Amino acid sequence: MQLQALRSESPLTPRQGEVLESALALLVESGDAFTMTALARRANCSKETLYKWFGDREGLLTATVRYQAAKVRVAPLDPARLDSASLRAALTAFATDLLTVIAGETSVALNRLAVANAQTGQGLGRLVLQNGRHAIARRLKPVLETARSLRLLSFADAESAYRTFFGLVVRDAQIRLLLGDRFDTGAAILKREAAEAVDQFLSLYATKSNWRRGARPHERE
């Protein structure tokens, strides 16, 4: 039985976070050999505690993937104060987090393991999709829909707009990393690429007449 906090994506305790960091490190090192026993030894806790918190191996993997995906954050936005500048800043911060997480050795290892197990029926691919990509989308789509309601963006379907955003941000970086390509993923480069992707996204979806610099909804009538 998983903790309610883990099911609802509520904040973890510091100790739970430490255990999940250990789980991520173990996944990078061990891949398929990952076990609850190995994690208990690595994290210096009992297997009983792991089972109490996460239920079973699949529950632990779910929490681990969710924990990693939670590093892609959406800053709180006040719709009453949302304007073109704050929307651009929020999208750029989100895109920077997304690239930073995807380019990290932990995500590369986790995604490789998910791909390797995709045809074995072990379910890690499903867990990564549901608690990684889909969970990240659930955080950003409300921001896009709020921006649409304020006539900052114009699109017919939030999922389609998110997929365009994701594609512009990630491009071929993820597949290149999975295939072992080596290229510069320094913080400054990722931040610049994130900003460029947001510019491209806004060129497609921004409602041009409502993007007077600094204008807020009540000022655009």
SULBEL-V431235 format. One record per residue. SS is DSSP state (a for helix, b for strand, c for the rest). PHI is phi in degrees with one decimal (999 if undefined). BURIAL is b if it has 16 or more other ideal C-beta (glycine too) atoms within 10 Angstrom, else e. Layout:
SS|PHI|BURIAL, SS|PHI|BURIAL
This chain:
c|999|e, c|-81.2|b, c|-64.6|b, a|-57.0|e, a|-59.5|e, a|-75.0|b, a|-67.8|e, c|-92.9|e, c|63.6|b, c|-71.2|e, c|-58.8|e, c|-81.9|b, c|-71.7|e, a|-54.4|e, a|-66.1|e, a|-62.7|b, a|-61.8|e, a|-62.5|e, a|-65.2|b, a|-70.5|b, a|-63.0|e, a|-64.2|b, a|-63.5|b, a|-62.7|b, a|-62.1|b, a|-68.7|b, a|-62.6|b, a|-61.4|b, a|-80.2|e, a|-108.7|e, a|59.5|e, a|-63.3|e, a|-79.4|e, c|-60.3|b, c|-136.8|e, a|-63.5|e, a|-63.1|e, a|-64.0|e, a|-68.3|b, a|-58.2|b, a|-68.0|e, a|-66.5|b, a|-89.1|b, c|57.8|e, c|-141.7|b, c|-84.1|e, a|-64.0|e, a|-59.6|e, a|-64.7|e, a|-61.7|b, a|-67.2|b, a|-65.2|e, a|-77.9|b, a|-116.1|b, c|90.8|b, c|-159.6|e, a|-61.0|e, a|-65.9|e, a|-62.9|b, a|-66.1|b, a|-62.4|b, a|-60.4|b, a|-64.0|b, a|-67.5|b, a|-64.2|b, a|-63.2|b, a|-62.7|b, a|-66.0|b, a|-66.6|b, c|-66.3|b, c|-73.0|e, c|-91.7|b, c|-108.0|e, c|-117.3|b, c|-66.2|e, c|-58.5|e, c|-124.1|b, c|-95.6|e, a|-54.4|e, a|-68.0|e, a|-115.0|e, c|-72.7|b, b|-136.1|b, a|-61.5|b, a|-67.9|e, a|-70.7|b, a|-66.3|b, a|-59.5|b, a|-62.8|e, a|-65.4|b, a|-65.7|b, a|-67.9|b, a|-63.4|b, a|-62.7|b, a|-63.1|b, a|-64.5|b, a|-59.8|b, a|-60.6|b, a|-64.4|b, a|-63.1|b, a|-68.0|b, a|-62.2|b, a|-79.1|b, c|-72.4|b, a|-60.0|e, a|-64.7|b, a|-66.2|b, a|-60.7|b, a|-64.8|b, a|-64.5|b, a|-69.5|b, a|-62.0|b, a|-65.2|b, a|-63.0|b, a|-64.2|e, a|-62.3|e, c|-95.5|b, c|-60.3|e, c|-104.4|e, c|-98.1|e, c|78.6|e, c|-78.0|b, c|89.1|e, a|-66.2|b, a|-58.9|b, a|-63.3|e, a|-63.2|b, a|-65.4|b, a|-65.0|e, a|-70.8|e, a|-103.6|b, a|-108.3|b, a|-57.0|e, a|-68.0|e, a|-66.1|b, a|-64.0|b, a|-61.5|b, a|-64.4|e, a|-79.0|e, a|-88.0|b, a|-59.0|b, a|-60.5|e, a|-65.4|b, a|-62.3|b, a|-68.6|e, a|-63.6|b, a|-62.7|b, a|-66.9|b, a|-64.3|e, c|-92.2|b, c|63.7|e, c|-85.5|b, b|-125.8|b, c|-134.9|e, c|-158.0|b, c|-88.1|e, c|-138.5|e, a|-66.4|b, a|-64.0|e, a|-63.5|e, a|-64.3|b, a|-64.3|b, a|-63.7|e, a|-64.0|e, a|-58.5|b, a|-59.5|b, a|-63.9|e, a|-67.6|b, a|-74.8|b, a|-82.2|b, c|49.7|e, c|-99.6|e, a|-61.4|b, a|-65.8|b, a|-66.8|e, a|-64.2|e, a|-65.8|b, a|-62.3|b, c|-87.9|e, c|91.9|e, c|-66.9|e, c|-115.5|e, c|-149.5|e, c|-69.0|e, c|-120.4|b, c|-64.4|e, a|-58.5|e, a|-65.1|e, a|-67.9|e, a|-63.4|b, a|-64.6|b, a|-65.8|e, a|-66.3|b, a|-63.3|b, a|-62.7|e, a|-64.6|e, a|-64.3|b, a|-64.5|b, a|-58.4|e, a|-66.0|e, a|-63.1|b, a|-68.0|b, a|-65.2|e, a|-90.0|e, a|-117.3|b, b|-67.7|b, c|-81.9|b, a|-55.1|e, a|-67.1|e, a|-104.6|b, c|-110.3|b, c|-61.5|e, c|-53.0|e, c|81.3|e, c|-74.1|e, b|-107.1|b, a|-50.4|b, a|-72.0|e, a|-96.2|e, c|-101.9|b, c|-82.6|e
